[in-house]
Amino acid sequence: MCKGFKGVRGIKGFKGIMRDKMKKVKLPVIIEKDEDGYFIVSCPLFKGCHTYGETLEEAMENIKEVIEMCLEEHEEGGREELNKFVGFREVEVVI
């Protein structure tokens, strides 16, 4: 569960993060821009943790709120296990 992320190591299942508001952790997010110009942001650690914004700044603020909701749900037992973020890579294809 979330082992290996800088700032998260040793925090088993994120227990206590919501109670200890002073603790900060860095979580991976993926940012895309859709055909209408909206920024789509996802946190791959949580299933269904997505949001969007008209600007990158708005999308980043929105994902912070969504992550907080996911953390609360996780602490309450709504989620069994967090996804493990492996990384981001590009693949070459012939077009």
Summary of the structure (lengths in Angstrom):
residues: 95
radius of gyration: 14.8
end to end distance: 38.3
largest distance: 50.9
contacts: 213
relative contact order: 0.18
helix: 24%
strand: 13%
